[in-house]
Amino acid sequence: TINATLSACDIRISGLCIAAGDTTPSAINTCTDTTWDTNLTANTYCANNYWAGAKKSCSAQGMRVPTKDELNTIYTNRATISGLSAAYYWSATEYNTNDAWVQYFANGLQYGNGSKYGGSNVRCVR
C-alpha cells in the first residue's frame, strides 16, 4: 500500500496541476512486481521497468504520469514551468508492450519508441 502525499503544484495549465519538480523513479523489476506493469510483461520478459517505476513514483505523491497530450501541453508552456530539462520525458501513453510515448523537450518531438526499460525524466501531474 502506498501512502499518497499530495505534491505541491508549480503551476496550473488548462486545469492540469503540474508538480514543482521532476521525479526520479526507481525501476520496477517485472519479475517480482507486476502491479505497475500495465501489460504484465513479466509473463514473457523480466526486466527493470523504469516506466512502471515512474507511474509508481507519481502515485506515491498523489499524482500520475501525464498522457501524451498533457505532456505536449507541458512542453508548449515550458517557459512558465521551472526546472524542465532539454531531455526525454515519459508519458503514460503506451506505444506497445515494450515502449511508451516520450517527448524530447529539446525540440518538442514525440516518439513512440521510448523503451520502458531505459531511463527518462518524469514530471508528475494531477
N, C-alpha and C positions, 0 to 999 in steps of 0.2 A: 504494500500500500504506500502510495506517495502522499506525503503531507504537502499540499499545494500552498504556497505563499504567493500572494499576488505581487507581481513585479510592477514597479512604477512605470508609467508611460512617459516617454520622452516627448512625444508629440502625437496628436490625433489627426489623421487624414482620412477624409471620407468615412468617418465612423470607425476607423481602424486604429486601435491602440498599439503603438509601436514601442517595444522595450527600449530602455535607456542605453543599452549597450549590447554588443554581440554576446552570445552564449557559446561556451566551449563545451561541446558534447563529448561524452565518453562513448567508446564503441560498445555496442551490444553484441555479445557472442551469440550468434543464431543457433548454435548447438545447444546452449543451455537456457536461453531466454527468447522464446518466440513471441512473447506478449506484444512487443513493439514492431515486429516484422510483419507488415500487412500481408504479404504473400506467403508467409511461413516458409521462407526459403531454406530453413533448417531441414526441411523434408528432403531436399535434394543437394544442398550445398551449405557447408558450415563455414562461416567466416565472421570476422569482426565487422558489423554493420554500423557505420558511422551515421548514416541517415536515420536509422532507428534510434540511435543514441541521441540525435538532435531532437527527435519527437519526444523522447523521454525527458530530456533536459528542459524543454519548453513546458511540458506538462507539469513538471515539478515546481515551476514558477507560476502555475495557474494560467499558462498561456499555451500557444501552439505554434507550429511552423506555418508560415504563410503559404497560401496557394500560389500557383504560378502567376495568376493575375494580380494578387495582392503584392507579391514580390516586385512585379513591374511597377506598381503604384509607389512602392518604397523607392525604387530606382529613379522614377520620374521626379520624385520630390526630395531626392538625396541632398540637395543644397540646404534644406531646412532640418535635416536629421544629422545629429552629431555622431562621429565615430565610425562611419561606414568606410570600409576599405575598398580599394580597387582590386577586388578578389571575387571568387565564385561564392555565391550564396545559395543554400538549399531552398527548395520549395517543397511543400507537402505533396505536390502532384507527381504521381508516379508516371514514368515513361514505359517501363516494362518491369519484369521481375527483378532485374539487377540494377536498374537505373532510375533516377528521379530527375525531374527538370531542375536545372540550376540557372542562375543568371549571373553573368560576368559584369560586375559593377565598374570595370574599366571602360567598357563600351556599350553596355546595356543589352547585349545579345543574350538570348535564352537558348539553352541547349538541352536536349533530351537525353544526352549521354553522360549525365552526372552519376558516376558509379557510386552506389550506396556503400561501397567498401573502401572508398577513399575519403579524404577529409575535405570539407568545405566549411565556410562560415555559416552561421545561422543568426538571424535577428528574429526573436520571438514576437508574436502579436496576439491580440485578443479582440 
